[in-house]
Amino acid sequence: MDSRKDNLLKEIVETFIKTAKPVGSKALCDKFNLSSATIRNEMAVLEDLGYIEKNHISSGRVPSEAGYRYYVKYLMEEEKITGSDMLKLQRIFANKELEVSDAINKCMEIISDITNYTSVVLGKNSHDNNLLQVNIIAINESQVVAVVCTDKGNVENKMFNIDSNINIAELIKTSEIINKLLVGTPISEVSERLEVEVKPIIKRQIKQYETIYNIFYDAFNDFVTNNGSIHIAGRNNIFEQPEYNDIKELKRLANKFDDDKYIAKVAEEDSDENEIKIYIGKENEFDPNVTIIRKKYKIDGEEGTLAVIGPKRMDYQRIVSLLEYVDEKLDSRKDKDGKE
């Protein structure tokens, strides 16, 4: 890739982002003042390299996933947030009465409004959630509900089908043992202590101890897995993009936005990442027909992921600048509060 090919690819990507229309050689001839033969030859090379591809309904070219990745890695220029965008976000951070989580949610709502993409905040509860109690409620002879509560008021219910040979009284007895030994334990440490400290005790006192142990282990594991909030803004914004005008594709993607298990995949990557990450098409775990741009955050004991979901033809520069600004303001608030 020489500078001419870089410039051509950059123009193709940025033009397609703005117009959603395949880019033809004539427009590039006019832009770069080059002959049509030269442009066609260079586009042929870009196509052979896998950076652009032909649209089946036009003679123009569109960026491929590899083309977008090359653009993001080598060609995308830093873009400062616009004054109007900054003002809208500044108003949120200027409101000192807002809790951190509310401020984050409102910022992502604004980003969704001004970009017409979908934004997601995946939050995790504070690390100081401790086990308050676990209870067993019998629904009938074959079903029970395990209720896990923390001292911060978080509650998780999980229903289990039990075999007829399981004595509900033994389930209740096990919950009493757990409450006696583990109340006050950080919720993230309960599973480990359950294995090391509780399992040997119930092995001596409970007949069907393995099955009963697994019920409680699964309940606590589900609590840790699900113990995070999901806030989606502009859920339908993405469907206004021309990429999703096919009704089958729209329904398929809409179903994923309605399923928390799919939404949770937006954050399923390295937990210690500090930079803004871009996942294009097949690079993300949510859906191969979208791009996800995201940033981890951690402030005032709260942590989670900020993400913007849009078509692969996303305005990468603008989204990155918006997330950088939000991250900068969160860091500023963190410094003023003197907290991590």
C-alpha contacts under 8 A as a table, 3 or more apart, distances in Angstrom:
res1	aa1	res2	aa2	distance
1	M	4	R	7.94
1	M	5	K	5.82
1	M	6	D	6.37
2	D	5	K	5.50
2	D	6	D	6.21
3	S	6	D	4.91
3	S	7	N	6.06
4	R	7	N	5.14
4	R	8	L	6.17
5	K	8	L	5.01
5	K	9	L	6.02
5	K	42	E	6.60
5	K	46	L	7.29
6	D	9	L	5.24
6	D	10	K	6.05
6	D	75	L	7.18
7	N	10	K	5.06
7	N	11	E	6.14
8	L	11	E	5.13
8	L	12	I	6.16
8	L	28	L	7.52
9	L	12	I	5.03
9	L	13	V	6.09
9	L	46	L	7.64
9	L	51	Y	7.76
9	L	52	I	7.93
9	L	63	P	7.99
9	L	67	G	7.55
9	L	71	Y	7.56
10	K	13	V	5.25
10	K	14	E	6.09
10	K	71	Y	6.47
10	K	75	L	6.38
10	K	76	M	7.73
11	E	14	E	5.26
11	E	15	T	5.82
12	I	15	T	5.26
12	I	16	F	6.02
12	I	23	V	6.13
12	I	61	R	7.79
12	I	62	V	7.01
12	I	63	P	7.01
13	V	16	F	5.26
13	V	17	I	6.12
13	V	62	V	7.32
13	V	63	P	5.88
13	V	67	G	7.77
13	V	68	Y	7.07
13	V	71	Y	7.50
14	E	17	I	5.01
14	E	18	K	6.34
15	T	18	K	5.23
15	T	19	T	6.07
15	T	20	A	7.78
15	T	23	V	7.19
16	F	19	T	5.17
16	F	20	A	4.84
16	F	21	K	5.67
16	F	22	P	6.33
16	F	23	V	6.71
16	F	62	V	6.76
16	F	63	P	7.76
16	F	313	R	7.04
17	I	20	A	5.78
17	I	313	R	4.99
17	I	314	M	6.13
17	I	315	D	6.23
18	K	315	D	7.86
20	A	242	P	7.45
20	A	313	R	7.41
21	K	62	V	7.88
22	P	55	N	6.73
22	P	58	S	6.95
22	P	59	S	7.80
22	P	60	G	4.68
22	P	61	R	5.02
22	P	62	V	5.21
23	V	27	A	7.14
23	V	28	L	7.88
23	V	60	G	4.71
23	V	61	R	5.18
23	V	62	V	6.46
24	G	27	A	5.81
24	G	28	L	6.88
24	G	59	S	6.65
24	G	60	G	4.14
24	G	61	R	6.39
25	S	28	L	5.10
25	S	29	C	6.12
25	S	36	S	6.63
25	S	39	I	6.18
25	S	40	R	6.48
25	S	60	G	7.09
26	K	29	C	4.98
26	K	30	D	6.33
26	K	36	S	6.84
27	A	30	D	5.24
27	A	31	K	6.19
28	L	31	K	4.90
28	L	32	F	6.01
28	L	33	N	7.85
28	L	34	L	7.86
28	L	39	I	7.06
29	C	32	F	5.48
29	C	33	N	5.26
29	C	34	L	4.98
29	C	35	S	6.06
29	C	36	S	6.01
29	C	39	I	6.55
30	D	33	N	5.25
30	D	34	L	7.27
34	L	38	T	6.49
34	L	39	I	6.67
35	S	38	T	5.28
35	S	39	I	6.36
36	S	39	I	5.11
36	S	40	R	6.03
37	A	40	R	5.17
37	A	41	N	6.14
38	T	41	N	5.16
38	T	42	E	6.19
39	I	42	E	5.16
39	I	43	M	6.04
40	R	43	M	5.07
40	R	44	A	6.05
41	N	44	A	5.06
41	N	45	V	6.43
42	E	45	V	5.12
42	E	46	L	6.32
43	M	46	L	4.95
43	M	47	E	6.05
43	M	52	I	7.85
44	A	47	E	5.01
44	A	48	D	6.11
45	V	48	D	4.97
45	V	49	L	6.16
46	L	49	L	5.06
46	L	50	G	6.36
46	L	51	Y	5.47
46	L	52	I	5.98
47	E	50	G	5.03
47	E	51	Y	5.76
47	E	52	I	4.90
47	E	53	E	5.76
48	D	51	Y	7.70
49	L	52	I	7.96
50	G	53	E	7.11
50	G	64	S	6.87
50	G	66	A	6.50
50	G	67	G	7.04
51	Y	63	P	6.04
51	Y	64	S	5.35
51	Y	65	E	7.37
51	Y	66	A	5.34
51	Y	67	G	3.84
51	Y	68	Y	7.58
51	Y	70	Y	7.72
52	I	61	R	6.17
52	I	62	V	5.48
52	I	63	P	4.30
52	I	64	S	4.97
52	I	67	G	6.03
53	E	61	R	5.42
53	E	62	V	5.50
53	E	63	P	6.21
53	E	64	S	6.03
54	K	58	S	7.47
54	K	59	S	6.80
54	K	60	G	6.26
54	K	61	R	4.62
54	K	62	V	6.32
55	N	58	S	5.42
55	N	59	S	6.80
55	N	60	G	6.38
55	N	61	R	5.86
55	N	62	V	6.49
56	H	59	S	7.75
58	S	61	R	7.86
63	P	66	A	7.76
63	P	67	G	5.23
63	P	68	Y	6.26
64	S	67	G	4.84
64	S	68	Y	6.30
65	E	68	Y	5.13
65	E	69	R	6.20
65	E	280	I	6.61
65	E	281	G	6.66
65	E	312	K	7.61
66	A	69	R	5.00
66	A	70	Y	6.12
67	G	70	Y	5.11
67	G	71	Y	6.10
68	Y	71	Y	4.98
68	Y	72	V	6.11
68	Y	280	I	7.59
68	Y	312	K	7.81
69	R	72	V	5.13
69	R	73	K	6.08
69	R	280	I	7.19
70	Y	73	K	5.15
70	Y	74	Y	5.80
70	Y	75	L	7.10
71	Y	74	Y	5.47
71	Y	75	L	4.65
71	Y	76	M	5.66
72	V	75	L	6.11
72	V	76	M	5.19
72	V	316	Y	7.60
73	K	76	M	6.97
76	M	317	Q	6.85
77	E	317	Q	7.13
78	E	317	Q	6.73
78	E	321	S	7.69
79	E	317	Q	5.93
79	E	318	R	6.73
79	E	321	S	6.15
80	K	321	S	6.07
81	I	85	D	6.57
81	I	86	M	6.34
81	I	318	R	7.13
81	I	321	S	5.54
81	I	322	L	6.23
81	I	325	Y	7.44
82	T	85	D	5.31
82	T	86	M	6.10
83	G	86	M	5.07
83	G	87	L	6.12
84	S	87	L	5.17
84	S	88	K	6.44
85	D	88	K	5.33
85	D	89	L	6.51
85	D	114	I	7.72
86	M	89	L	5.27
86	M	90	Q	5.92
86	M	325	Y	7.96
87	L	90	Q	4.99
87	L	91	R	6.36
88	K	91	R	5.61
88	K	92	I	7.23
88	K	110	I	7.36
89	L	92	I	5.38
89	L	93	F	6.80
89	L	107	C	6.03
89	L	110	I	7.27
89	L	326	V	7.73
90	Q	93	F	5.24
90	Q	94	A	5.98
91	R	94	A	5.05
91	R	95	N	6.55
92	I	95	N	5.51
92	I	103	A	6.10
92	I	106	K	7.12
92	I	107	C	6.81
93	F	96	K	6.88
93	F	103	A	6.71
93	F	329	K	7.35
95	N	98	L	5.93
96	K	99	E	7.81
98	L	102	D	6.02
98	L	103	A	5.89
99	E	102	D	5.25
99	E	103	A	6.20
100	V	103	A	5.12
100	V	104	I	6.18
100	V	299	I	7.86
100	V	300	D	7.72
101	S	104	I	5.16
101	S	105	N	6.20
101	S	302	E	7.96
102	D	105	N	5.10
102	D	106	K	6.13
103	A	106	K	5.19
103	A	107	C	6.13
104	I	107	C	5.16
104	I	108	M	6.32
104	I	121	V	7.79
105	N	108	M	5.26
105	N	109	E	6.23
105	N	121	V	6.65
105	N	231	H	6.92
106	K	109	E	4.93
106	K	110	I	6.29
107	C	110	I	5.13
107	C	111	I	6.29
107	C	326	V	7.48
108	M	111	I	4.92
108	M	112	S	6.11
108	M	119	S	5.89
108	M	120	V	7.19
108	M	121	V	7.44
108	M	233	A	6.97
108	M	306	L	7.66
109	E	112	S	5.08
109	E	113	D	6.24
109	E	119	S	6.88
109	E	233	A	5.19
109	E	234	G	7.05
110	I	113	D	4.99
110	I	114	I	6.18
111	I	114	I	5.34
111	I	115	T	6.01
111	I	117	Y	7.94
111	I	119	S	7.26
111	I	322	L	7.32
112	S	115	T	5.42
112	S	116	N	5.41
112	S	117	Y	5.15
112	S	118	T	5.44
112	S	119	S	5.55
112	S	233	A	6.30
112	S	234	G	5.63
112	S	237	N	7.66
112	S	308	V	7.68
113	D	116	N	5.38
113	D	117	Y	7.40
113	D	234	G	6.90
115	T	319	I	7.98
116	N	234	G	7.31
116	N	237	N	5.23
116	N	238	I	6.68
116	N	240	E	7.99
117	Y	234	G	6.62
117	Y	237	N	5.25
117	Y	238	I	5.03
117	Y	308	V	6.78
117	Y	309	I	6.14
117	Y	310	G	5.27
118	T	232	I	7.22
118	T	233	A	5.89
118	T	234	G	4.78
118	T	235	R	5.37
118	T	236	N	7.22
118	T	237	N	5.84
118	T	238	I	5.85
118	T	308	V	5.78
118	T	309	I	5.16
118	T	310	G	6.44
119	S	232	I	5.83
119	S	233	A	5.20
119	S	234	G	6.52
119	S	235	R	7.57
119	S	306	L	7.60
119	S	307	A	5.66
119	S	308	V	4.35
119	S	309	I	6.01
120	V	230	I	7.10
120	V	231	H	5.65
120	V	232	I	4.56
120	V	233	A	6.36
120	V	305	T	7.93
120	V	306	L	6.07
120	V	307	A	5.12
120	V	308	V	6.27
120	V	309	I	7.73
121	V	229	S	7.81
121	V	230	I	5.81
121	V	231	H	5.03
121	V	232	I	6.51
121	V	304	G	7.20
121	V	305	T	5.76
121	V	306	L	4.85
121	V	307	A	6.40
122	L	228	G	6.85
122	L	229	S	5.85
122	L	230	I	4.80
122	L	231	H	6.56
122	L	264	A	7.34
122	L	267	A	7.25
122	L	304	G	5.33
122	L	305	T	5.04
122	L	306	L	6.63
123	G	228	G	5.13
123	G	229	S	4.93
123	G	230	I	6.36
123	G	302	E	7.37
123	G	303	E	5.97
123	G	304	G	4.15
123	G	305	T	6.40
124	K	227	N	6.59
124	K	228	G	4.29
124	K	229	S	6.48
124	K	302	E	6.39
124	K	303	E	5.40
124	K	304	G	5.32
125	N	129	N	7.48
125	N	227	N	6.58
125	N	228	G	5.73
125	N	229	S	7.76
125	N	301	G	7.98
125	N	302	E	6.00
125	N	303	E	7.15
126	S	129	N	6.22
126	S	301	G	5.04
126	S	302	E	5.02
126	S	303	E	7.34
127	H	186	P	7.49
127	H	188	S	7.84
127	H	301	G	6.60
127	H	302	E	7.72
128	D	186	P	6.43
129	N	150	T	5.97
129	N	151	D	6.25
129	N	152	K	5.94
129	N	186	P	5.79
129	N	187	I	5.93
130	N	150	T	5.29
130	N	151	D	5.61
130	N	152	K	7.53
130	N	183	V	7.40
130	N	184	G	5.14
130	N	185	T	5.19
130	N	186	P	4.14
130	N	187	I	5.07
131	L	134	V	7.89
131	L	148	V	7.66
131	L	149	C	6.27
131	L	150	T	4.50
131	L	151	D	6.30
131	L	182	L	7.11
131	L	183	V	5.16
131	L	184	G	5.19
131	L	185	T	5.49
131	L	186	P	6.23
131	L	187	I	5.54
131	L	190	V	7.75
132	L	148	V	7.87
132	L	149	C	5.45
132	L	150	T	4.54
132	L	151	D	5.11
132	L	179	N	7.87
132	L	183	V	5.41
132	L	184	G	6.23
133	Q	148	V	6.16
133	Q	149	C	5.44
133	Q	150	T	6.88
133	Q	179	N	5.71
133	Q	183	V	6.23
134	V	146	A	6.97
134	V	147	V	5.51
134	V	148	V	4.54
134	V	149	C	6.27
134	V	175	S	6.10
134	V	178	I	7.54
134	V	179	N	6.55
135	N	146	A	5.80
135	N	147	V	5.13
135	N	148	V	6.70
135	N	172	I	7.29
135	N	175	S	6.05
136	I	144	V	6.65
136	I	145	V	5.76
136	I	146	A	4.77
136	I	147	V	6.35
136	I	171	L	6.96
136	I	172	I	5.86
136	I	175	S	6.93
137	I	144	V	5.53
137	I	145	V	5.11
137	I	146	A	6.49
137	I	147	V	7.70
138	A	141	E	7.28
138	A	143	Q	6.35
138	A	144	V	4.38
138	A	145	V	6.43
138	A	168	I	7.37
139	I	142	S	7.71
139	I	143	Q	5.38
139	I	144	V	5.22
139	I	145	V	7.04
140	N	143	Q	5.34
140	N	144	V	6.98
141	E	164	S	7.34
142	S	161	N	5.60
142	S	162	I	5.06
142	S	163	D	6.37
142	S	164	S	6.60
143	Q	159	M	6.94
143	Q	160	F	5.62
143	Q	161	N	4.57
143	Q	162	I	5.77
144	V	159	M	5.77
144	V	160	F	5.43
144	V	161	N	6.67
144	V	162	I	7.36
145	V	157	N	6.44
145	V	158	K	5.46
145	V	159	M	4.28
145	V	160	F	6.14
146	A	157	N	5.76
146	A	158	K	5.31
146	A	159	M	6.38
146	A	160	F	7.73
146	A	216	F	7.43
146	A	219	A	6.56
147	V	155	V	6.95
147	V	156	E	5.84
147	V	157	N	4.66
147	V	158	K	6.67
147	V	219	A	7.93
148	V	155	V	5.65
148	V	156	E	5.27
148	V	157	N	6.55
148	V	219	A	7.39
148	V	220	F	7.21
148	V	223	F	7.43
149	C	153	G	6.59
149	C	154	N	5.72
149	C	155	V	4.54
149	C	156	E	6.67
150	T	153	G	5.54
150	T	154	N	5.37
150	T	155	V	6.66
150	T	187	I	7.55
151	D	154	N	7.40
154	N	227	N	7.88
156	E	223	F	5.83
156	E	227	N	7.93
157	N	219	A	7.80
158	K	219	A	6.13
158	K	222	D	7.95
160	F	215	I	7.37
162	I	166	I	6.50
163	D	166	I	5.60
164	S	167	N	7.77
166	I	170	E	7.79
166	I	208	Q	6.78
166	I	212	I	7.99
167	N	170	E	5.36
167	N	171	L	6.76
168	I	171	L	4.95
168	I	172	I	6.34
169	A	172	I	5.10
169	A	173	K	6.11
170	E	173	K	4.84
170	E	174	T	6.08
170	E	206	I	6.41
171	L	174	T	5.13
171	L	175	S	6.36
171	L	212	I	6.41
172	I	175	S	5.08
172	I	176	E	6.36
173	K	176	E	5.08
173	K	177	I	6.40
174	T	177	I	5.04
174	T	178	I	6.26
174	T	202	I	6.80
174	T	206	I	7.84
174	T	212	I	7.87
175	S	178	I	5.06
175	S	179	N	6.12
176	E	179	N	5.06
176	E	180	K	6.12
177	I	180	K	5.12
177	I	181	L	6.25
177	I	198	V	7.53
178	I	181	L	5.25
178	I	182	L	5.52
178	I	183	V	7.43
178	I	194	L	7.73
178	I	198	V	6.77
179	N	182	L	5.50
179	N	183	V	5.22
180	K	183	V	6.46
181	L	198	V	7.65
182	L	185	T	5.47
182	L	190	V	7.09
182	L	193	R	7.66
185	T	189	E	6.67
185	T	190	V	6.27
186	P	189	E	5.44
186	P	190	V	6.57
187	I	190	V	5.28
187	I	224	V	7.21
188	S	191	S	7.21
188	S	224	V	6.57
189	E	192	E	5.56
189	E	193	R	6.44
190	V	193	R	5.20
190	V	194	L	5.86
190	V	220	F	7.28
191	S	194	L	4.94
191	S	195	E	6.36
191	S	217	Y	6.34
191	S	220	F	6.51
191	S	221	N	6.96
192	E	195	E	5.27
192	E	196	V	6.32
193	R	196	V	5.03
193	R	197	E	5.39
193	R	198	V	6.87
194	L	197	E	5.68
194	L	198	V	4.85
194	L	199	K	6.17
194	L	217	Y	7.40
195	E	198	V	6.12
195	E	199	K	5.34
195	E	200	P	7.96
196	V	199	K	6.45
196	V	200	P	7.28
197	E	200	P	6.36
197	E	201	I	7.18
198	V	201	I	5.31
198	V	202	I	6.35
199	K	202	I	5.33
199	K	203	K	5.99
199	K	209	Y	7.93
199	K	213	Y	6.85
200	P	203	K	5.08
200	P	204	R	6.70
201	I	204	R	5.43
201	I	205	Q	6.51
202	I	205	Q	4.89
202	I	206	I	5.18
202	I	209	Y	6.02
202	I	213	Y	7.90
203	K	206	I	5.77
203	K	207	K	7.38
203	K	209	Y	5.42
203	K	210	E	7.65
206	I	209	Y	5.06
208	Q	211	T	5.79
208	Q	212	I	6.22
209	Y	212	I	5.07
209	Y	213	Y	5.69
210	E	213	Y	5.05
210	E	214	N	6.17
211	T	214	N	5.22
211	T	215	I	6.51
212	I	215	I	5.19
212	I	216	F	6.78
213	Y	216	F	5.43
213	Y	217	Y	6.12
214	N	217	Y	4.87
214	N	218	D	5.90
215	I	218	D	5.34
215	I	219	A	6.25
216	F	219	A	4.98
216	F	220	F	6.25
217	Y	220	F	5.33
217	Y	221	N	6.05
218	D	221	N	4.98
218	D	222	D	5.99
219	A	222	D	5.23
219	A	223	F	6.29
220	F	223	F	4.98
220	F	224	V	6.40
221	N	224	V	5.29
221	N	225	T	6.20
222	D	225	T	4.96
222	D	226	N	5.85
222	D	227	N	7.99
223	F	226	N	5.27
223	F	227	N	5.44
224	V	227	N	5.23
225	T	228	G	7.71
230	I	260	D	7.83
232	I	235	R	6.23
234	G	237	N	5.03
234	G	238	I	7.61
235	R	238	I	6.97
235	R	257	F	7.31
236	N	239	F	5.40
236	N	240	E	7.20
237	N	240	E	5.55
237	N	241	Q	7.57
238	I	241	Q	5.61
238	I	244	Y	7.85
238	I	309	I	7.65
238	I	310	G	5.86
238	I	311	P	7.33
239	F	242	P	7.70
239	F	244	Y	5.64
239	F	245	N	7.30
239	F	250	L	6.66
240	E	244	Y	7.25
240	E	245	N	7.71
241	Q	244	Y	5.98
241	Q	245	N	7.38
241	Q	311	P	7.43
242	P	245	N	5.45
243	E	246	D	7.86
243	E	311	P	6.96
244	Y	247	I	7.50
244	Y	249	E	6.12
244	Y	250	L	5.55
245	N	249	E	7.57
245	N	250	L	6.83
246	D	249	E	5.37
246	D	250	L	6.14
247	I	250	L	4.96
247	I	251	K	6.13
248	K	251	K	5.22
248	K	252	R	6.12
249	E	252	R	5.08
249	E	253	L	6.18
250	L	253	L	5.34
250	L	254	A	5.94
251	K	254	A	4.95
251	K	255	N	6.12
252	R	255	N	5.41
252	R	256	K	6.82
253	L	256	K	5.19
253	L	257	F	6.57
253	L	287	D	7.81
254	A	257	F	5.14
254	A	258	D	6.41
255	N	258	D	5.11
255	N	259	D	6.44
256	K	259	D	5.12
256	K	260	D	7.86
256	K	262	Y	5.73
256	K	263	I	7.08
256	K	286	F	7.98
257	F	260	D	7.29
257	F	262	Y	7.12
257	F	263	I	6.33
259	D	262	Y	5.54
259	D	263	I	6.47
260	D	263	I	4.84
260	D	264	A	5.91
261	K	264	A	5.20
261	K	265	K	6.79
262	Y	265	K	5.29
262	Y	266	V	7.46
262	Y	286	F	5.93
263	I	266	V	5.63
263	I	286	F	6.89
264	A	267	A	5.85
264	A	268	E	6.90
265	K	268	E	4.89
265	K	285	E	5.77
265	K	286	F	5.63
266	V	284	N	7.53
266	V	285	E	6.76
266	V	286	F	6.00
266	V	292	I	7.60
266	V	307	A	7.49
267	A	305	T	6.29
268	E	285	E	7.68
270	D	273	E	5.90
271	S	296	K	7.93
273	E	296	K	6.82
274	N	295	K	7.09
274	N	296	K	6.29
274	N	297	Y	8.00
275	E	295	K	6.45
275	E	296	K	7.70
276	I	293	I	7.00
276	I	294	R	5.66
276	I	295	K	4.75
276	I	296	K	7.71
276	I	320	V	7.24
276	I	323	L	7.74
276	I	324	E	7.74
277	K	293	I	5.71
277	K	294	R	5.42
277	K	295	K	6.43
278	I	291	T	7.25
278	I	292	I	5.88
278	I	293	I	4.49
278	I	294	R	6.62
279	Y	282	K	7.82
279	Y	283	E	5.10
279	Y	284	N	5.14
279	Y	291	T	5.61
279	Y	292	I	5.13
279	Y	293	I	6.32
280	I	283	E	5.28
280	I	284	N	6.42
280	I	288	P	7.76
280	I	290	V	6.71
280	I	291	T	4.44
280	I	292	I	6.54
280	I	312	K	6.25
281	G	284	N	6.18
281	G	287	D	6.90
281	G	288	P	4.20
281	G	289	N	5.21
281	G	290	V	5.22
281	G	291	T	5.48
281	G	312	K	6.42
282	K	285	E	7.38
282	K	287	D	7.11
282	K	288	P	4.37
282	K	289	N	7.44
283	E	288	P	7.36
284	N	287	D	6.52
284	N	288	P	6.76
284	N	291	T	7.37
284	N	292	I	7.00
285	E	288	P	7.64
287	D	290	V	5.92
288	P	291	T	7.92
289	N	311	P	6.75
289	N	312	K	6.84
290	V	309	I	6.67
290	V	310	G	5.58
290	V	311	P	4.59
290	V	312	K	5.25
291	T	309	I	5.84
291	T	310	G	5.50
291	T	311	P	5.62
291	T	312	K	4.89
291	T	314	M	7.17
292	I	307	A	6.55
292	I	308	V	5.73
292	I	309	I	4.70
292	I	310	G	6.69
293	I	307	A	5.55
293	I	308	V	5.31
293	I	309	I	6.67
293	I	319	I	7.47
293	I	320	V	7.49
294	R	305	T	6.74
294	R	306	L	5.38
294	R	307	A	4.05
294	R	308	V	6.30
294	R	323	L	7.80
295	K	305	T	5.72
295	K	306	L	5.21
295	K	307	A	6.47
295	K	323	L	7.23
296	K	303	E	7.42
296	K	304	G	5.79
296	K	305	T	4.42
296	K	306	L	6.17
297	Y	303	E	5.38
297	Y	304	G	5.51
297	Y	305	T	5.99
297	Y	306	L	7.27
297	Y	327	D	7.43
298	K	301	G	6.85
298	K	302	E	5.57
298	K	303	E	4.12
298	K	304	G	6.68
298	K	340	E	7.26
299	I	302	E	5.29
299	I	303	E	6.37
299	I	330	L	7.37
299	I	331	D	7.96
299	I	334	K	6.27
299	I	339	K	7.23
299	I	340	E	5.76
300	D	334	K	7.28
300	D	339	K	6.22
300	D	340	E	6.38
301	G	340	E	7.42
306	L	323	L	8.00
308	V	319	I	7.55
310	G	313	R	7.67
310	G	314	M	5.95
311	P	314	M	5.42
315	D	318	R	5.67
315	D	319	I	6.42
316	Y	319	I	5.37
316	Y	320	V	6.13
317	Q	320	V	5.35
317	Q	321	S	6.25
318	R	321	S	5.17
318	R	322	L	6.21
319	I	322	L	5.11
319	I	323	L	6.19
320	V	323	L	5.26
320	V	324	E	6.02
321	S	324	E	5.06
321	S	325	Y	6.19
322	L	325	Y	5.14
322	L	326	V	6.37
323	L	326	V	5.11
323	L	327	D	6.05
324	E	327	D	5.05
324	E	328	E	6.03
325	Y	328	E	4.98
325	Y	329	K	6.25
326	V	329	K	5.17
326	V	330	L	6.19
327	D	330	L	5.09
327	D	331	D	6.17
328	E	331	D	5.11
328	E	332	S	6.17
329	K	332	S	4.91
329	K	333	R	6.22
330	L	333	R	5.11
330	L	334	K	6.11
331	D	334	K	4.91
331	D	335	D	6.16
332	S	335	D	5.17
332	S	336	K	6.30
333	R	336	K	5.13
333	R	337	D	6.17
334	K	337	D	5.20
334	K	338	G	6.03
334	K	339	K	5.48
334	K	340	E	6.31
335	D	338	G	4.98
335	D	339	K	6.55
335	D	340	E	7.91
336	K	339	K	7.94
